Each structure stands twice: as structure tokens, then as C-alpha cells.
């Protein structure tokens, strides 16, 4: 296959450098790269990844089919990449991972690819050991985090893998590689989770005090939810009350009525037991967004918390039946929350299994860190369901 035009390749490299930083610029650079050399298909393959990350599933599927129809002109490496995307959006993550590993094995020093493998192992397979193996294969001192936006995702996934494996003391060392910690919200979350495990309550308070001064109200409340969930897991009622009080101070002193702020407020009210107040907020959202599945599931969830399980399940099922293509287990997962809160464990577990089969990700705030599933956290069947998907990774 001929080498691409230099100017097309240059645009492609620029797009990679801006990955996880500016999606619009990445899209424009990939489009221009392909326009300059239509025989150079790497920009189109990377655009599939961009659509995937932005959850533009129909565009993603359409471009995959377009490229697959041209597979006779693809290199073996390009076809492996395309097959990775095909299996990924179909929800067959184990098969997708096989093709992603082939790409990684071709160039283990490529940070962009190795970061992708780490993220996939953590989020799609719940395979912390595979993630950690790749993370530890590259010395952090050799990475320029200040000039590599997607490398910060590496720090987060490294920390998350350490957290999952109980190596909480090692999470703190990652912070020294991120000069703008408040800009890396996910790593900050993982740091808080590790500190709760280490019972470093005062250090958490010091960090959150600094964040309160420098971050938005929404970011601060999001971390309050993280702490409330983690202290629920550890059974520390005193610290839960403390962080409920800190969140309430934000509510009392704010005129903020932006959507995200109100969503976080409703969730904290739910954790605090103020179900009617939370219900009022979700109902207000539905007044403006009556067909929004997320807000309808939130209303069903707070109804379940308040004990009205018949109405909660009826309302949830109404929107569960409307789920469309590329749901990826989202609706089953939401219904599992509702059934768990209604003490219907077997139905909840069945739905959680189904959500994983349909492609639900192991997001670091889902499953065993999802406050709405707290009644399942210690259940042996639940633990078995969320165990590693990759054979031999244990």
C-alpha cells in the first residue's frame, strides 16, 4: 500500500494529539485528512472511534459498514481495527478486546493505543489486572502529561485498577504526575475513594475544602456523592452525615438552578432520605422534558425509594419498553436499580446480568459503587455477576 500524502498524515497526527481535548477540531482534522488523500483510510477508522466516544451510534455503524464494504483495500492492521469497532458496538467485548490487543501488540510503545486498551479493560471487561499490566509496562516519568491530553486518562485508569485491586496506598503516587488535579475529575474521584479506604478523613476534608474554593458547585456536589457512596460502603454514618451537611450548605447558599446542579441536589436529597423533595425536582424536569428516558427512570427510582414500588415499576417499565437500538443495557440496568430498591433481588440480579450481556459498561460509579444498588453490594450472586469478563485475568 502506498504511503499517505504528507499533508494528510500531518492532519491525522494533529487529530490524535487533540484526542480527549477538542472533539470538533479532531473531527475537522480527520475530515480534512481524508479529503486530502482518500486512499488513506486511517482518518476514517479514527472517526469511527470518535463517533463511538460521542455515542453517535448510527453514524458509527454507518461508517463501519461503509469501510467493511471496502475491506479488500484494507491492510491486515486496518481490518483488525475495524473488527474491533464492529464487535465493540455489538456488545461482544471479549471478541473486541482480542482485536484491540492485536493492535497493541504491533506497537506496545504507542501511548494512544495502550491508553485505549487500559480504558477498555477497565470499563468493558472489569479486568483491572490486564489494565495494570499495561500501565506498569511504561514508566510514568517517561510520559509528558502536560502536553498529552489523552495520557491523563492513563493516570485515571491506572489509579482505578489499583483501587479495584485493593492497592489503595499506591493511588496517591499518581497525583504527582498531574499538575492540574482539579482538571482531572476522574482521578480526583479515585483519589477520594482510596482515601476513604485508608480512613484518611481529615485529608479528604482538606482536599474538598480546596476544591470548594476552586471548582464549580456541580463538581463539588458530584464529589460529595462519591464520598456519600464510599462512606455508605464502609458503614461510616458519622462521615455520611458530615458530607450531607456540607452539601446542604451549598444548597442553602446558592441560587443555582442549572440542570446539572439540580440533578445532583436531587440525588443527594435521595441519599439523605428526603424523597419527596427529590421527587419534586424530578417531576419538574419531566415537566420540561416529558419523554426523556433518564428523567423518567429517575422518577421511577425515587418512587421506589419512597416505598411506592407498584408505581415505580409501572413507570419504569413504560420507558423500558421504549428502549431502542444501541441501548447497551442501559434500560435493564435502570430497572435493576428499581427492583433492588423494592427488595426484588432475583429480578434485579437477572436484569443486571442482562444489562452486561447487552453491553453495559463497568463505569467506576456503577455496580458496586452505585448507591441505588447498595442492598446488593454484599450479595455473593451480585459479586459473581460483576467479576472479570476475561478468563485468566484473576
N, C-alpha and C positions, 0 to 999 in steps of 0.2 A: 504494500500500500504506500502511495506517495506521501511524503511529509506535508503537513498543512502549510498554507501560506503563513509567513511570519506574523503579519499583522492580525490574522485571525487567531493564531496561537497566543499572541500577546493579549488580546481581549479576553480570551479564555482564562489565562493565568490571573488577569486582573479580577475577573469574576470570582475565582477561588479565593483570592486574597480578601474579598469583601464578604465572604460567606458568613452568615450569622450576624452581619452588621447592617447591611442595607439591601433588602430583597429587590427593591425597584432597580437599583443600579446593577445588581447581579443579573436580573432578567434582561435589562437593556444590553449589557455587555455580551451575554450569551447569544442574544438575538443578532447583534451586530457581527459577532464572531462567525456564526453560521452563514450570515448573508455574504460575508467576505469569501468564504470557502465552503460551498455546500457539500463537498466531499469529506469535510472534516466533521465527523458526527459526535465527537466528544461534547461540544456545547449542547447538542440536543439531548444527549444522555444526562448531562448535569441538570438540564432544565426539567427533566423528569423528576429528579431529586428535589428541585426547587418547588415544583407543583406538589409533590408528596409532603414536603415540610409545611407548606402553606395549606394543606388539606384541600387542595383543588383537585378532588379525586377524578372527576370526569375528564378534565384536561390531562391529568396524569395518565389515565387509562387510554385516552385517545392517542397521545403521543407514543406510549408504549406500543400500541397496535400498529401505528404508522412505522415505527422503527423495526418492529418484528417482521413486517411485510418486506422490509429491505435487508433481512438478516444475511442474505447471500453476500452482501458487500461489507458486513461487519467483521472485524477481527475476532479472534477467539476471546480476547480480553473484553472487547466491547459486548459480545454476546453474553458473556458471563455477567457483566454488569446489568445488561438488560433483563436477564433471567432473575437476577436478584430483585429488581423492581417488580417484575411480574409476580413472583411468589410473595413478595412482601405485601403488595396491596390486595392479594387474595387471602391474606391471613395465615399463610403457611410459613411461619417464621423460621422453623428449623431448616427447611429447604432453602429459604432465602439466605440464611446465615452461611450455608455451605458455599454459595456463590460469592458472598461477600468476603469470606475467608480466602477464596482463590485470588481475589483482587489484592487482599492484604499480603498474601504470601509472595506475590510478584514483586512487591516493594514494601518491605516492613518498615523502612525509614520514612515513608510518606506520611507525614503527620495528618494530612486531611483524611486519608483512608483509615489510618489506625484510630483516629478520633471517632470516625463513623462506626468502626467495629466495636469500640468500647461502649458507645451510646446504644447500639443495637443489642449488645449482650446484656446490658443493664435493663433497658426498657422493654425489649421484646421477649427476652428469654429469662429474665431474672437470674442471670448467670454471673454472679459477682466475681467468681474465681477466674473465669475467662477474661473478664474486663481487667482485673487486677494484673493478670499475667502480661497483658499488652502494656498496661500503664507502667509496670515496673521494668519493662524492656527498654524504656527510653528515659535517660536521666533528665529530671526536671531542669537542672541547671543549663542544659543544652537548648532549651526552648525559649524563644523570645516572646513572652506572653504579652508584653506591651504592644507589639506590632503583629500579633496573630489573634484576631478576634475569636476564631473558632477553637483556638487552643485553650481558651478559658473553659470551654465545655469539657475539655480533657480533665482539668482540675476538678470540676464538679463530679464527673463520672468516677474519677479516681477516689475522691472522698466518699461518694455514695457506696462504692464497692467496699471500701474499708469499713464503713458503718454497717453494712449488711453482714459483714463477716465478724463483727464484734471487735474490730481493731480501732476502737474509738480514740485512743490516745494518739494515734498516728494522723488523725484528721487535721489537727492543729498545724502540723508542719506544712501543710499545703497552702495555708493562708499567707505565708511569707512570699509566695510566688505571685500573689495577686495584690498589686499596689492600690487598686481601687475596689476594695472588698464590697462596698455598698453597691457597686455596679454589677457585681456577680451575685445576684439574689439567690440563685440556687445553691451556690457554695456556702453562702451565709446561712441558709436553711440547714444544710447538712452540718455545718459547724454547731448551730444551736442544738440539733438533735444529739450530736456527740457529747456536747457539754451537759445535757440533761442526763445522759447515760453515766457521765462521770460525776454527777451530783455537784457540779460547779455552779450553783445557783447565783452567787454574787457576781461571778464573771459574766453570766448571762445578763444580769441586770445592768452591769456596766456597758456591755455591748449594745443592749437595747436602748439605754439612755442616750448613747451617742447617735444611734440610728434615729431616734425620735427627733433629734435636732437637725439631722441632715437629710432624712428621707421623706417621702410623701406620707400622708396619713394612710393611704391604701397599703403601701409597702409595710408600714409599721403594723397595721392590723393583720395583714397576711402572716407576719411572723408571730403575732400573738396567737393566731390559730394554730400555727406549728407548735408553739410551746404548750398550749392547752391540750393538744392531742398527745404530745410526748409525755406530759405530766399525768394525763389520764392513763397512759400505758404504764407508767411507773407507780401509779396509785398515790401520787403526792397531792392530796387535796389542798393543803396549805398553799402550794405554789399555783395551783389552778385558780384559787380564789384571788391570789395576788394579781395574776395576769388578766383575770376577768375585770378586776378593779381598774387596772391600767387602761384596758380597752374602753371601759365606761368613761374614764376621764377624757378620752379622745372624743367620744360621742357627745359628752356634755359640753365640751368647749369648741365644737365645730358646727359650722353652717353648711358643711359639705353635703350635697345631695346628688353627687355624681353616681352613676350606676354601680361602679366597682366598689366605691365606699359603702353604699347601701347593701350590696351583696355581702360584703364582709361583716357589716353590722348585723345583718340577719343571721348569719352563721354563728357569730359569737353569742347572740341572744339565744340561739338554739342550744348551744353548749351550756349556757348559764341557766337554762330551764325556762326562759321567757318565751314560750312557744307562741302565745297569742300575738305578742309584739312582732315576732319574726314572721308569723303568718300574714300580718297586716302588710309588711314590706313586700312579701312575695305576691300577694294579691294586687298590690299597687303596680308592680312590674307587669303583671298579666293584664292589667287594665290597658297598658300601652302596647304590650307585646302578647296578645292573646294566643297566638299559635306557636310561640317559642317553646320548643321541647324542654330546654334546660329549666326555664322558669316554671313550667308545668310540673316537671319532676321535683323541683324544689318545694312546690306547694304540697305535692303528694307526700314528700318526706316529712315536712313539718306537721302535716296531719297525722302521720304515723307516730311521730314523737309525742303528739298531744293525746294519743290513745284512740283516735278515730280511724281505726285500721280498715274498716269496710270502705269508707270514702277514700282513704289513701290509696288502697289497692285499685279501686274502681277508677279513680282519676289517673293513676299511673298507667294502668292497662290501656286506657283510652289513647295515650300517646305512645305506648309501647307498640300497639297495633299499627301505628302510622309510620314506624321506622322504615327507612328506605335503603337504597343501595349504599354501600360504604358506611354502614353504621358501626362496624368494627366492635361489636359487643357493648357499645355504649348503653343501649336501652336495657339489655339484660342486666348490666351492672347496676343501673339505677333501680330496677325492680328488685334486685337482690338486697340493696340497702333497705328498701321499704319492707320487704318480708323479714329481714333480720330485726328491724325495729319493732315489728309486730310479733316477734317470738316464733316465727315460722322458719326454723333453722334449716330444715331439709330443702324447702323451696329456695331459700336464699343460697344455699351451697350449690344446688343444681343450676341456678341462674349464673352464679359466679363461674362455674365450670364452663357453661355455655358461652359466657362473655369472652373467656380466654380462647375457646375454640374459634370464635368469630373474629378474634384479633385484638382484644382489649390489651392495652399495654400495662406494664408494671411501673407506672409512674410512681415517683417516690412519695407521693401523697395519697396513693390508692392502697387498697387491700389492707395490709397490716399497719398502715398509717392513716387509715380512713376512720375518722371519729364515728361516722354513722355505722360502721361495721364493728364497733368496739365489743359487742357481745359475742363476736366470733373469734376475736384475737387469740384466745387461749384454746380454741377448739382444735382437736387433732385432725379432723377431716379438713378444716379450713387450711391448716398448715400444710397438709399434704397437697391440696389443690394449688397452692402458690409456690410449691417447691420448684427447683430448677427445671427448665424445659429441656436442657441439653444433657443427654446421657453421658455420665462420666465427669461432669463438671463439679460434682460434690467432693 
